[in-house]
């Protein structure tokens, strides 16, 4: 991470940098060291939601260093979080890592030690055909929050999953935010649902139509 301090002048002008400018980048892995390039394995999203009646189908990308490899057997383990606080902390952790920092990603995985192992399965992918690939979870997940971890040839990919029948949609303007909460199983609005703005201790409740509106809250990115 590089920080350019404010006050840096632009040569030939009277302009100066008005505030600190911070940017980051990732260098190429050391090809002469002990770590060899094995390819890449990653999910298309960091966080997904599914209904308890739907079998999760998750976009996954898989590339091998050996282009002659015709198939890959990916092993997947499903873990369940024991409480919502641990899940929220995991969400914060996974979004703190830049999506482009792939080399660092493998060294900063979410710890599964305190999670409950639910199941595991293998899935074989055909690498002879260029196509979109999806990890197919064998069965629907019961209500809860999960970490799905897939491994292949020393590579690991993780995705956070919430299994719930409550769905929320929202739109916001500079002044007003509107939420609509509904039940995926019944198709009906959810009355008295609580909407909490993290970090601000602000809670709003939906009406009989599943709607809640409030002044737009601005938070630091």
C-alpha positions in Angstrom: 0.0 0.0 0.0 1.4 3.4 -1.1 0.4 6.7 0.5 1.2 10.0 -1.3 1.1 12.7 1.3 -0.9 15.9 0.8 1.1 18.9 -0.2 2.9 17.3 -3.1 3.4 20.0 -5.7 2.7 19.6 -9.4 5.8 20.9 -11.2 5.4 24.0 -13.3 2.1 24.9 -11.6 0.9 26.3 -8.3 -1.2 23.2 -7.6 -0.6 20.9 -4.7 -2.2 17.6 -3.7 -5.0 18.7 -1.3 -5.3 15.4 0.7 -3.4 12.1 1.1 -3.9 9.7 -1.9 -3.7 6.0 -1.1 -3.5 3.1 -3.5 -2.4 -0.5 -3.4 -1.2 -3.2 -5.8 0.0 -6.8 -5.7 3.3 -7.9 -7.1 3.8 -11.0 -9.2 4.5 -14.2 -7.1 8.2 -15.1 -6.8 8.7 -17.8 -9.4 12.2 -18.7 -8.1 10.9 -19.5 -4.6 9.3 -22.6 -3.1 5.8 -21.6 -4.3 5.1 -22.9 -7.8 2.2 -21.7 -9.9 -0.6 -24.2 -9.7 -3.3 -22.4 -11.5 -6.3 -20.6 -9.9 -9.6 -21.5 -8.2 -12.1 -19.0 -7.1 -15.8 -18.3 -6.8 -17.6 -15.6 -8.8 -19.0 -14.0 -5.7 -17.9 -13.6 -2.1 -21.4 -13.7 -0.6 -24.6 -15.4 -1.9 -28.1 -16.0 -0.7 -30.4 -18.9 -1.5 -33.9 -19.9 -0.4 -34.2 -23.0 1.8 -36.1 -24.7 -1.0 -33.4 -24.2 -3.7 -30.3 -26.2 -4.3 -27.4 -23.8 -4.4 -25.6 -23.5 -7.8 -22.5 -21.4 -7.4 -20.3 -19.9 -10.2 -16.7 -21.2 -9.9 -13.6 -20.6 -12.0 -10.9 -23.2 -12.3 -7.6 -23.0 -14.2 -4.7 -25.4 -14.1 -1.0 -24.7 -14.7 -0.8 -27.9 -16.7 -2.9 -27.2 -19.9 -2.9 -31.0 -20.7 -5.1 -31.7 -17.6 -8.4 -33.0 -18.9 -10.5 -33.0 -15.7 -10.3 -31.8 -12.2 -11.9 -33.3 -9.1 -12.8 -30.5 -6.7 -13.5 -31.4 -3.0 -15.9 -29.2 -1.2 -16.7 -28.9 2.5 -19.8 -27.0 3.9 -19.4 -25.4 7.3 -22.0 -23.7 9.4 -21.5 -20.6 11.6 -22.7 -21.0 15.1 -23.9 -17.5 15.4 -24.7 -14.4 13.3 -21.9 -12.3 14.9 -19.2 -14.6 13.6 -20.8 -14.6 10.2 -20.9 -10.8 10.1 -17.2 -10.6 11.1 -16.4 -13.1 8.3 -18.3 -10.9 5.8 -16.2 -7.9 6.9 -13.0 -9.9 6.7 -13.7 -11.1 3.2 -14.6 -7.7 1.8 -11.5 -6.1 3.4 -9.4 -8.0 0.9 -9.3 -6.5 -2.6 -10.8 -8.8 -5.2 -7.7 -8.4 -7.4 -5.2 -9.6 -4.7 -5.4 -13.2 -5.7 -1.9 -14.2 -4.5 -2.6 -12.8 -1.0 -6.0 -14.4 -1.0 -4.6 -17.9 -0.5 -2.7 -16.8 2.6 -5.7 -15.0 4.2 -8.5 -17.5 4.2 -11.4 -17.6 6.8 -10.5 -19.9 9.6 -12.9 -22.9 9.8 -11.6 -24.2 13.2 -14.6 -22.9 15.2 -17.2 -23.8 12.5 -19.4 -26.8 12.4 -18.8 -29.2 9.5 -22.0 -30.1 7.8 -21.0 -32.2 4.8 -18.5 -32.7 2.0 -18.6 -33.9 -1.6 -16.6 -34.2 -4.7 -17.4 -32.8 -8.2 -15.6 -33.5 -11.4 -15.1 -30.7 -13.9 -14.3 -31.3 -17.6 -11.4 -29.1 -18.6 -11.3 -30.0 -22.2 -14.2 -27.6 -23.0 -14.2 -23.8 -22.5 -17.4 -23.1 -20.6 -18.9 -21.5 -17.5 -18.6 -23.8 -14.5 -20.9 -24.1 -11.5 -20.4 -25.8 -8.2 -23.5 -27.9 -7.6 -24.4 -28.4 -3.9 -26.1 -31.8 -3.6 -29.1 -30.5 -1.5 -30.7 -27.4 -0.2 -29.3 -25.9 2.9 -31.4 -25.4 6.1 -31.9 -21.9 7.4 -28.6 -20.5 8.6 -25.3 -19.0 7.5 -22.5 -21.0 6.0 -19.0 -21.1 4.6 -18.5 -23.2 1.5 -14.8 -24.1 0.9 -13.6 -25.9 -2.2 -10.1 -27.2 -2.8 -8.1 -28.5 -5.7 -4.4 -29.2 -6.2 -3.4 -27.1 -3.1 -5.7 -24.2 -4.1 -8.6 -23.1 -1.9 -11.7 -21.0 -2.7 -14.3 -19.8 -0.2 -17.7 -18.3 -0.4 -20.2 -17.2 2.3 -23.8 -18.3 1.9 -27.0 -17.3 3.7 -29.9 -19.8 3.4 -33.1 -17.9 4.2 -36.7 -17.5 2.9 -36.6 -13.8 3.7 -35.7 -11.6 0.8 -35.2 -7.8 0.8 -35.0 -5.3 -2.0 -34.0 -1.7 -1.5 -33.6 1.5 -3.5 -32.1 4.7 -2.2 -31.7 8.3 -3.3 -29.7 11.1 -1.7 -32.4 11.7 0.8 -34.6 8.6 1.1 -34.1 4.8 1.4 -36.9 2.3 0.7 -36.9 -1.4 1.7 -39.3 -4.1 0.7 -39.2 -7.4 2.5 -41.0 -10.5 1.3 -41.2 -14.3 2.0 -39.8 -16.4 -0.8 -41.9 -19.4 0.0 -45.3 -17.7 0.4 -44.7 -14.7 -1.9 -46.2 -12.5 0.7 -44.8 -9.3 2.3 -43.1 -9.7 5.8 -44.6 -7.4 8.4 -42.6 -6.3 11.5 -39.2 -7.2 9.9 -36.4 -5.4 11.6 -33.8 -3.5 9.4 -30.7 -2.5 11.3 -28.1 -0.1 9.9 -24.8 -1.6 11.0 -22.6 0.6 13.2 -25.2 3.3 13.7 -27.6 1.4 16.0 -30.5 2.5 13.9 -33.4 0.0 13.5 -36.5 0.3 11.3 -39.6 -1.9 11.1 -41.6 -2.9 8.0 -45.3 -2.3 7.8 -48.1 -4.6 6.7 -46.9 -4.3 3.1 -43.4 -5.3 4.0 -42.2 -1.7 3.4 -39.9 0.5 5.5 -38.6 4.0 4.5 -36.2 6.2 6.2 -33.7 9.0 5.7 -30.6 7.8 3.8 -27.8 7.0 6.1 -24.3 7.7 4.8 -21.5 5.5 6.1 -17.7 5.4 5.4 -16.8 2.9 2.6 
